[in-house]
């Protein structure tokens, strides 16, 4: 294994990414588990929100997929495993949530939360997990 020396600046940046990953990961585990455990009715309702982006088929499948992305994405963010992939998937889920709130006429306070998370996930997708992530062990 190649030894890598990190500058102090990179260490601080990676610690910031670590805090973002741990905080958001824990939140998404907390919110994703009840959705995964919610069963077919919950998945159908969740997946029906895809209609706001023009997808109306298989709502139960999309709902289960969104719930799994939130839960397992949260776990993987905490670990820093597949950070860019999970950040992309979570950004997609948050985009659908934002679109749903926007199209149903919810107040800006309701719209801005998933939009903010979408932006943060896009940032994580670009930056990666940092040096305190399991991903680091798969890089050369």
Phi and psi in degrees as GROMACS dihedral restraints (atoms count N, CA, C in turn):
[ dihedral_restraints ]
;  ai    aj    ak    al  type     phi  dphi    fc
    3     4     5     6     1   -73.5    20    10
    4     5     6     7     1   132.3    20    10
    6     7     8     9     1   -83.4    20    10
    7     8     9    10     1   131.3    20    10
    9    10    11    12     1  -117.6    20    10
   10    11    12    13     1   131.7    20    10
   12    13    14    15     1  -101.2    20    10
   13    14    15    16     1   128.4    20    10
   15    16    17    18     1  -103.8    20    10
   16    17    18    19     1   137.6    20    10
   18    19    20    21     1   -73.8    20    10
   19    20    21    22     1   160.3    20    10
   21    22    23    24     1   -58.0    20    10
   22    23    24    25     1   -39.8    20    10
   24    25    26    27     1   -62.0    20    10
   25    26    27    28     1   -43.0    20    10
   27    28    29    30     1   -66.1    20    10
   28    29    30    31     1   -35.8    20    10
   30    31    32    33     1   -62.5    20    10
   31    32    33    34     1   -45.0    20    10
   33    34    35    36     1   -64.7    20    10
   34    35    36    37     1   -42.0    20    10
   36    37    38    39     1   -62.3    20    10
   37    38    39    40     1   -43.2    20    10
   39    40    41    42     1   -66.1    20    10
   40    41    42    43     1   -34.3    20    10
   42    43    44    45     1   -67.0    20    10
   43    44    45    46     1   -37.9    20    10
   45    46    47    48     1   -62.5    20    10
   46    47    48    49     1   -44.2    20    10
   48    49    50    51     1   -62.9    20    10
   49    50    51    52     1   -38.6    20    10
   51    52    53    54     1   -59.8    20    10
   52    53    54    55     1   -46.8    20    10
   54    55    56    57     1   -62.4    20    10
   55    56    57    58     1   -41.6    20    10
   57    58    59    60     1   -63.2    20    10
   58    59    60    61     1   -45.6    20    10
   60    61    62    63     1   -62.7    20    10
   61    62    63    64     1   -45.5    20    10
   63    64    65    66     1   -65.3    20    10
   64    65    66    67     1   -47.3    20    10
   66    67    68    69     1   -63.4    20    10
   67    68    69    70     1   -52.3    20    10
   69    70    71    72     1   -67.8    20    10
   70    71    72    73     1   -37.6    20    10
   72    73    74    75     1   -60.0    20    10
   73    74    75    76     1   -46.1    20    10
   75    76    77    78     1   -63.0    20    10
   76    77    78    79     1   -41.4    20    10
   78    79    80    81     1   -62.2    20    10
   79    80    81    82     1   -43.3    20    10
   81    82    83    84     1   -74.0    20    10
   82    83    84    85     1   -29.4    20    10
   84    85    86    87     1   -62.9    20    10
   85    86    87    88     1   -47.6    20    10
   87    88    89    90     1   -60.7    20    10
   88    89    90    91     1   -42.5    20    10
   90    91    92    93     1   -84.9    20    10
   91    92    93    94     1   -25.9    20    10
   93    94    95    96     1   -79.2    20    10
   94    95    96    97     1   -36.6    20    10
   96    97    98    99     1   -58.3    20    10
   97    98    99   100     1   -47.5    20    10
   99   100   101   102     1   -61.9    20    10
  100   101   102   103     1   -29.8    20    10
  102   103   104   105     1   -71.6    20    10
  103   104   105   106     1   -40.6    20    10
  105   106   107   108     1   -63.6    20    10
  106   107   108   109     1   -42.8    20    10
  108   109   110   111     1   -80.2    20    10
  109   110   111   112     1    -8.4    20    10
  111   112   113   114     1   -67.7    20    10
  112   113   114   115     1   -21.1    20    10
  114   115   116   117     1    84.6    20    10
  115   116   117   118     1  -176.4    20    10
  117   118   119   120     1   -57.6    20    10
  118   119   120   121     1   -42.7    20    10
  120   121   122   123     1   -61.7    20    10
  121   122   123   124     1   -43.2    20    10
  123   124   125   126     1   -65.4    20    10
  124   125   126   127     1   -44.0    20    10
  126   127   128   129     1   -64.4    20    10
  127   128   129   130     1   -39.8    20    10
  129   130   131   132     1   -63.2    20    10
  130   131   132   133     1   -46.0    20    10
  132   133   134   135     1   -61.4    20    10
  133   134   135   136     1   -46.7    20    10
  135   136   137   138     1   -61.5    20    10
  136   137   138   139     1   -45.8    20    10
  138   139   140   141     1   -68.8    20    10
  139   140   141   142     1   -26.8    20    10
  141   142   143   144     1   -67.0    20    10
  142   143   144   145     1   -16.2    20    10
  144   145   146   147     1   -68.1    20    10
  145   146   147   148     1   -17.0    20    10
  147   148   149   150     1   -64.0    20    10
  148   149   150   151     1   -19.9    20    10
  150   151   152   153     1   -60.1    20    10
  151   152   153   154     1   -24.0    20    10
  153   154   155   156     1   -72.2    20    10
  154   155   156   157     1   -14.4    20    10
  156   157   158   159     1  -113.7    20    10
  157   158   159   160     1    15.9    20    10
  159   160   161   162     1    90.7    20    10
  160   161   162   163     1     8.2    20    10
  162   163   164   165     1  -107.6    20    10
  163   164   165   166     1   113.8    20    10
  165   166   167   168     1  -115.8    20    10
  166   167   168   169     1    -4.5    20    10
  168   169   170   171     1   -94.2    20    10
  169   170   171   172     1   150.5    20    10
  171   172   173   174     1    53.6    20    10
  172   173   174   175     1    52.7    20    10
  174   175   176   177     1   -61.8    20    10
  175   176   177   178     1   -33.7    20    10
  177   178   179   180     1   -65.7    20    10
  178   179   180   181     1   -41.0    20    10
  180   181   182   183     1   -60.4    20    10
  181   182   183   184     1   -49.2    20    10
  183   184   185   186     1   -63.4    20    10
  184   185   186   187     1   -37.1    20    10
  186   187   188   189     1   -66.3    20    10
  187   188   189   190     1   -44.9    20    10
  189   190   191   192     1   -62.1    20    10
  190   191   192   193     1   -42.8    20    10
  192   193   194   195     1   -60.7    20    10
  193   194   195   196     1   -44.1    20    10
  195   196   197   198     1   -62.3    20    10
  196   197   198   199     1   -42.7    20    10
  198   199   200   201     1   -63.3    20    10
  199   200   201   202     1   -43.5    20    10
  201   202   203   204     1   -65.3    20    10
  202   203   204   205     1   -39.6    20    10
  204   205   206   207     1   -62.3    20    10
  205   206   207   208     1   -44.1    20    10
  207   208   209   210     1   -62.4    20    10
  208   209   210   211     1   -47.6    20    10
  210   211   212   213     1   -71.0    20    10
  211   212   213   214     1   -56.6    20    10
  213   214   215   216     1   -72.1    20    10
  214   215   216   217     1   -30.1    20    10
  216   217   218   219     1   -62.3    20    10
  217   218   219   220     1   -39.8    20    10
  219   220   221   222     1   -61.6    20    10
  220   221   222   223     1   -45.5    20    10
  222   223   224   225     1   -60.9    20    10
  223   224   225   226     1   -46.4    20    10
  225   226   227   228     1   -68.5    20    10
  226   227   228   229     1   -31.8    20    10
  228   229   230   231     1   -65.0    20    10
  229   230   231   232     1   -43.7    20    10
  231   232   233   234     1   -57.5    20    10
  232   233   234   235     1   -43.4    20    10
  234   235   236   237     1   -77.4    20    10
  235   236   237   238     1   -24.0    20    10
  237   238   239   240     1    75.5    20    10
  238   239   240   241     1    36.2    20    10
  240   241   242   243     1  -107.9    20    10
  241   242   243   244     1   115.5    20    10
  243   244   245   246     1    65.0    20    10
  244   245   246   247     1    37.3    20    10
  246   247   248   249     1   -53.1    20    10
  247   248   249   250     1   -48.0    20    10
  249   250   251   252     1   -64.8    20    10
  250   251   252   253     1   -42.7    20    10
  252   253   254   255     1   -63.4    20    10
  253   254   255   256     1   -50.3    20    10
  255   256   257   258     1   -66.4    20    10
  256   257   258   259     1   -35.0    20    10
  258   259   260   261     1   -63.8    20    10
  259   260   261   262     1   -39.6    20    10
  261   262   263   264     1   -63.0    20    10
  262   263   264   265     1   -47.8    20    10
  264   265   266   267     1   -63.3    20    10
  265   266   267   268     1   -42.0    20    10
  267   268   269   270     1   -67.0    20    10
  268   269   270   271     1   -35.5    20    10
  270   271   272   273     1   -62.4    20    10
  271   272   273   274     1   -39.7    20    10
  273   274   275   276     1   -63.1    20    10
  274   275   276   277     1   -44.8    20    10
  276   277   278   279     1   -61.4    20    10
  277   278   279   280     1   -42.5    20    10
  279   280   281   282     1   -69.9    20    10
  280   281   282   283     1   -30.9    20    10
  282   283   284   285     1   -64.4    20    10
  283   284   285   286     1   -43.2    20    10
  285   286   287   288     1   -63.1    20    10
  286   287   288   289     1   -42.5    20    10
  288   289   290   291     1   -61.9    20    10
  289   290   291   292     1   -44.4    20    10
  291   292   293   294     1   -60.0    20    10
  292   293   294   295     1   -47.3    20    10
  294   295   296   297     1   -60.7    20    10
  295   296   297   298     1   -41.0    20    10
  297   298   299   300     1   -61.1    20    10
  298   299   300   301     1   -47.5    20    10
  300   301   302   303     1   -64.3    20    10
  301   302   303   304     1   -38.7    20    10
  303   304   305   306     1   -65.4    20    10
  304   305   306   307     1   -49.1    20    10
  306   307   308   309     1   -71.8    20    10
  307   308   309   310     1   -23.7    20    10
  309   310   311   312     1   -89.0    20    10
  310   311   312   313     1     0.3    20    10
  312   313   314   315     1    79.0    20    10
  313   314   315   316     1    21.6    20    10
  315   316   317   318     1   -64.1    20    10
  316   317   318   319     1   157.8    20    10
  318   319   320   321     1   -62.5    20    10
  319   320   321   322     1   157.1    20    10
  321   322   323   324     1   -55.1    20    10
  322   323   324   325     1   -35.0    20    10
  324   325   326   327     1   -58.9    20    10
  325   326   327   328     1   -35.7    20    10
  327   328   329   330     1   -77.7    20    10
  328   329   330   331     1   -35.3    20    10
  330   331   332   333     1   -72.8    20    10
  331   332   333   334     1   -38.5    20    10
  333   334   335   336     1   -71.6    20    10
  334   335   336   337     1   -26.4    20    10
  336   337   338   339     1   -63.0    20    10
  337   338   339   340     1   -56.4    20    10
  339   340   341   342     1   -67.0    20    10
  340   341   342   343     1   -29.3    20    10
  342   343   344   345     1   -65.4    20    10
  343   344   345   346     1   -43.2    20    10
  345   346   347   348     1   -60.9    20    10
  346   347   348   349     1   -44.7    20    10
  348   349   350   351     1   -63.9    20    10
  349   350   351   352     1   -38.4    20    10
  351   352   353   354     1   -59.1    20    10
  352   353   354   355     1   -44.4    20    10
  354   355   356   357     1   -63.6    20    10
  355   356   357   358     1   -42.9    20    10
  357   358   359   360     1   -63.7    20    10
  358   359   360   361     1   -42.4    20    10
  360   361   362   363     1   -65.4    20    10
  361   362   363   364     1   -35.7    20    10
  363   364   365   366     1   -63.7    20    10
  364   365   366   367     1   -40.4    20    10
  366   367   368   369     1   -61.4    20    10
  367   368   369   370     1   -43.3    20    10
  369   370   371   372     1   -65.3    20    10
  370   371   372   373     1   -35.7    20    10
  372   373   374   375     1   -62.3    20    10
  373   374   375   376     1   -39.0    20    10
  375   376   377   378     1   -75.1    20    10
  376   377   378   379     1   -46.2    20    10
  378   379   380   381     1   -78.3    20    10
  379   380   381   382     1   -30.7    20    10
  381   382   383   384     1    83.0    20    10
  382   383   384   385     1  -173.2    20    10
  384   385   386   387     1   -84.2    20    10
  385   386   387   388     1   -13.5    20    10
  387   388   389   390     1    84.5    20    10
  388   389   390   391     1  -177.7    20    10
  390   391   392   393     1   -77.2    20    10
  391   392   393   394     1   -11.3    20    10
  393   394   395   396     1   -99.9    20    10
  394   395   396   397     1    39.4    20    10
  396   397   398   399     1  -127.1    20    10
  397   398   399   400     1   149.8    20    10
  399   400   401   402     1   -60.2    20    10
  400   401   402   403     1   -31.9    20    10
  402   403   404   405     1   -50.2    20    10
  403   404   405   406     1   -33.8    20    10
  405   406   407   408     1   -57.1    20    10
  406   407   408   409     1   -32.9    20    10
  408   409   410   411     1   -75.3    20    10
  409   410   411   412     1   -12.2    20    10
  411   412   413   414     1   -99.6    20    10
  412   413   414   415     1    -1.3    20    10
  414   415   416   417     1   -90.9    20    10
  415   416   417   418     1   155.0    20    10
